[in-house]
Structures are given as C-alpha cells and as structure tokens.
Amino acid sequence: MTERTNTTRKYNLSNRTVAILATDGFEESELSSPLEALKAAGATVKIVSVKDSATTIRGWSKGRWSDDAIKVDGIVPAMKADSFDALMLPGGVLNPDALRMNTEAVSFIRDFFTAGKPVAAICHAPSLLVEAGVAKGRRLTSYPSIRTDLKNAGATWVDEAVVVDQGLVTSRNPNDLQAFNAKMLEEIAEGVHEKQLA
C-alpha cells in the first residue's frame, strides 16, 4: 500500500464538500493531484471558476497548454463559500494572476477565512491571499518568486515543503504535492479553525 493510499484512507471526508477555485492557466498537477486525494478520501469536490471560463478551464503542463479541459461546476458569485467546508487553490502563473483581478473570486476566498474554514494554496496561489487581505500575521510558504509579495503583506515566509497555520495549508511547488495533500486532508478533517478568521 502506498503512502498516498494510507493518507487518503486515514481521513474520511465523505461528509465534506470542497471547492477548487481555478481558471485557465492553472498548473495541471496542482489541481489534479489534490482533486484525486480529496475524492479518494470521500470528499465531494466542485470546480469553481469565474464568468470568463464558465463551462471549462484548461491547465498548463510542461510548458504548454494541457490537452484536456476540466469541466466547471459553477462560477462565482453564484457559488458561495457557505456551501463548502473547505477551499483548495491550485497555482500556476496565469491562474492566480487572473483570479486576483476578479473581485468576486477574491471575495469568495475571503469568505472562507471569515468563516474559519480550511484553505489550501500551493505554488503561486498564495498571492491570492494577499489580494484577499488574509496574509498578514500568517506563517506560510509559496513559490519563491512571490516571497517578497507575501512578506510585504505581513506574512512570515518560510522555505518548507508544507506549512500549516490554523487551517491554512501552503506549499511551494508540485514536488511538495504529497506533503501538501496529506496536510490538506488533515485540516479539512479537523473542520473549522477559530483562529483562521480573516
């Protein structure tokens, strides 16, 4: 039995619904791997996007657009944070940059923090935490190129594979996905974190 299988069997998320917020240009592995881990743990997962990509979104893999499109289950603001138990934010360069410019997507993210719900963000996705105004005072990691942005927003940035801070899970890049997925499942299983509040 693999470590990934052990991790997903350790947590029963059959009573949890998780939103993955993404748009075109997400890093393919940073959406597909957490999605697989969540489903293997029994979670219901919905792909949430923005109006410009209402029906499908396409990822980025190995320097080119992915061959497969991902079906979108709903868009903001029609999809609300109160319909979900947790939020997962994949990285990539184009994806979080586009989402940062969408006020409805930013509000959707902020609402998870306001409710104390677990949030997992990898690679460039922690830049969305800056835009949502929830990075200040948090200990986290990210892709190194946005380290200064996070520090300027008041976060404590560390170079570690996975960092957990009161329900917020962050990782640096696809090489960290195994550790990221394990902590994401753990935090979602724990539920609301009182100190996660925005």
C-alpha positions in Angstrom: 0.0 0.0 0.0 1.4 3.4 -1.0 1.8 6.3 1.4 -0.8 8.2 -0.6 -3.3 5.4 -0.2 -2.6 5.3 3.6 -3.1 9.1 3.8 -6.5 9.1 2.0 -7.7 6.1 4.0 -6.7 7.8 7.2 -9.3 10.6 6.7 -13.0 10.1 5.9 -14.2 13.2 4.2 -17.4 11.7 2.9 -19.3 14.5 4.8 -17.2 17.3 3.4 -17.7 19.4 0.2 -14.6 21.1 -1.1 -14.3 23.9 -3.7 -11.4 24.1 -6.0 -11.2 27.7 -7.3 -9.4 28.0 -10.7 -9.4 29.5 -14.1 -7.4 28.9 -17.3 -3.6 28.5 -16.7 -3.6 26.5 -13.5 -0.7 24.1 -13.0 -2.2 20.8 -14.1 -0.7 18.6 -11.4 -1.6 21.2 -8.7 -5.3 20.7 -9.5 -5.4 17.0 -10.5 -3.3 15.6 -7.6 -5.3 17.3 -4.8 -8.6 16.6 -6.6 -7.6 12.9 -6.7 -6.6 12.9 -3.0 -9.9 14.6 -1.9 -12.0 12.2 -3.9 -10.1 9.2 -2.6 -10.8 10.4 0.9 -14.5 10.6 0.0 -15.0 14.3 -0.3 -17.4 15.9 -2.8 -15.4 18.3 -4.9 -16.7 21.1 -7.1 -14.6 23.1 -9.6 -15.5 26.7 -9.2 -14.4 29.4 -11.7 -15.2 32.9 -12.9 -17.6 34.1 -15.6 -15.0 34.2 -18.4 -14.4 30.5 -18.1 -17.9 29.4 -17.3 -18.0 25.8 -18.7 -14.4 24.5 -18.9 -10.9 25.5 -17.9 -7.6 24.4 -19.3 -4.4 23.9 -17.3 -0.7 24.3 -18.1 1.7 21.4 -18.0 5.4 21.1 -19.0 5.5 24.4 -20.7 2.3 24.1 -22.8 -1.4 24.1 -22.5 -2.9 20.8 -21.3 -4.7 18.6 -23.8 -7.7 18.0 -21.5 -10.2 20.6 -20.4 -11.7 20.5 -16.9 -15.5 20.9 -16.5 -16.5 23.7 -14.3 -19.3 23.0 -11.8 -20.2 26.6 -11.1 -19.0 30.2 -11.1 -18.7 33.0 -8.5 -20.7 34.7 -7.3 -23.4 32.1 -7.8 -21.3 29.6 -5.9 -21.0 30.7 -2.2 -18.4 29.8 0.4 -21.2 28.8 2.8 -22.0 25.8 0.5 -18.5 24.4 1.2 -16.4 23.1 4.0 -13.0 24.0 2.6 -11.2 25.6 -0.3 -8.3 24.5 -2.4 -6.3 26.9 -4.6 -4.0 25.5 -7.3 -1.1 27.5 -8.6 0.4 28.1 -12.0 1.3 31.6 -13.0 -1.7 32.6 -15.2 -4.4 31.2 -13.0 -3.9 33.1 -9.7 -2.9 36.3 -11.6 -6.3 36.2 -13.4 -8.2 35.4 -10.2 -6.6 38.3 -8.3 -8.2 40.7 -10.8 -11.6 39.2 -10.2 -13.3 40.9 -7.2 -15.9 38.1 -6.9 -13.2 35.4 -6.8 -11.3 37.4 -4.1 -14.5 37.8 -2.1 -15.1 34.1 -2.4 -11.7 33.3 -0.9 -12.0 35.9 1.9 -15.4 34.3 2.9 -13.7 31.0 3.8 -11.3 32.8 6.1 -14.1 34.8 7.7 -15.9 31.5 8.4 -12.8 29.9 9.8 -12.8 27.1 7.1 -9.7 25.3 6.0 -7.9 26.7 2.9 -5.0 25.0 1.0 -2.9 27.0 -1.5 0.1 25.9 -3.5 2.8 27.5 -5.6 1.7 30.9 -6.9 -1.8 30.6 -5.4 -0.8 32.2 -2.0 -0.6 35.5 -4.0 -4.4 35.3 -3.8 -4.2 35.5 0.0 -2.5 38.9 -0.4 -5.3 40.2 -2.6 -7.9 38.8 -0.2 -6.2 40.6 2.7 -5.7 37.5 4.8 -1.9 37.0 4.6 -1.0 39.4 7.4 0.3 37.6 10.5 0.3 34.2 8.8 3.2 31.7 8.6 3.3 30.2 5.1 5.3 29.3 2.1 4.9 29.6 -1.7 6.8 29.6 -4.9 9.9 31.7 -4.2 9.1 34.4 -6.8 6.2 35.7 -4.7 8.0 35.5 -1.3 8.6 39.3 -1.2 4.9 40.0 -2.0 3.8 37.8 0.9 6.4 39.4 3.3 5.2 42.9 2.2 1.7 41.8 3.1 2.8 41.0 6.6 3.2 37.2 6.3 6.1 35.2 7.7 7.5 33.3 4.7 9.5 30.1 5.2 11.1 27.7 2.8 9.5 24.4 3.7 7.6 21.7 1.8 4.4 22.3 3.6 3.3 24.8 6.2 0.2 24.7 8.3 -1.1 27.8 10.2 -4.5 27.4 11.9 -6.3 25.7 9.0 -4.2 27.4 6.2 -2.0 24.9 4.3 0.6 26.2 1.9 3.3 24.5 -0.3 6.0 25.7 -2.7 5.6 23.7 -6.0 4.5 20.3 -7.5 7.3 18.5 -5.8 5.6 19.1 -2.5 2.2 17.7 -3.5 2.5 14.5 -1.4 3.0 16.5 1.8 0.6 19.2 0.7 -2.2 16.7 0.1 -1.7 14.9 3.4 -1.9 18.2 5.4 -4.8 19.4 3.3 -6.8 16.3 4.1 -5.9 16.6 7.8 -7.0 20.2 8.1 -10.3 19.6 6.3 -11.0 16.6 8.5 -10.5 18.9 11.6 -13.0 21.4 10.3 -13.4 25.0 11.3 -10.4 26.6 13.0 -11.3 29.5 15.2 -8.0 31.4 14.6 -8.4 31.1 10.8 -10.6 34.2 10.8 -9.8 37.0 8.4 
